[in-house]
């Protein structure tokens, strides 16, 4: 028999069909059954313009079209499996765990002892390797360096969002892994680059995270310390003003000052500033920086900053490169080392090729 010719002499024109078209052809013999069912049930009424013929084809059409979403169903199933796997995973950091030490008083001395860490998603890449550094009680330390050098990881490890792979982090001579996690985080106030505000009143955002009852005087005192009371009082509803989702009703500088007031409410012994002024304009930066300078007094402060105007007043500047501290000292001492890492960073970002305007150079806000 000639290839491609059927048993009755006709050329075989059968083609591969999609699952939808196959379902459409399979369901056609069922149409008479559907018709008899409708005719035997006169109480079933059809919408205007829809006859029995159209109605018989409708389920078949819907079923055939639904098969086009098979790939989407499979993708959704895989995504759901990943999400539920993440939700069901037991974290090593249990905030409700009652065990662990709680020191009677915190001096605020922090010591990193040969800390090494790599994220689980990239176990072969060491973000920190041999990181050793000591922050004295009440000292303000600035961490500078290129992006990806491990600065933000230092703050995350200090708050025990992760545990270091090797080495130790000490608080007043005690390994932080031996401290109660909830108590440890209560000793720290964090102000990040993009503060997260709740869709609630300014008062609620300031007092958020404070378990004890808070008086109105304490809220105002925290706002005044954060240079926020003046602009809050100028609002029509004052402290009862709803800031909107993620604080959209406030400017960047206003949101940052509310976040600072929230950090002050905890009365933290340790203050962590993760690029708190990097996203602000010059005027907002000045006001926020004034607030940070006030709340940093008598507190151990670790700041990450990319602006020279922010870090030059720190007690110690530590240059982080490839996950380790390669240079440390005060601004004047480090800038005097012409071939040093800090001086190279300053020279790189103050060169005419990297700064588009002379006014920016005069403002001393170079990125480090």
Secondary structure, DSSP 8 states (H G I E B T S, - for coil): --TTB-TTS-B-------HHHHHHHHHGGGHHHHHHHHHT-TT----TT--HHHHHHHHHHHHHHHGGGHHHHHHHHHHHHHHHHHHH---S--TT---SB--SS----EEEEEEEE--GGGTTS-SEEEEEEEE-TT-EEEEE-STTSSHHHHHHHHTTSS--SEEEEEETTEEGGGB-HHHHHHTEEEEESS----SSBHHHHHHTT--S---HHHHHHHHHHTT-HHHHHTSTTGGG-B--GGGTTS-HHHHHHHHHHHHHHTT-SEEEEESTTTTS-HHHHHHHHHHHHHHTTTSEEEEE-SBHHHHTTSSEEEEEETTEEEEEE-HHHHHH-TTSHHHHHHHHHHSTTT-S-HHHHHTT--B-
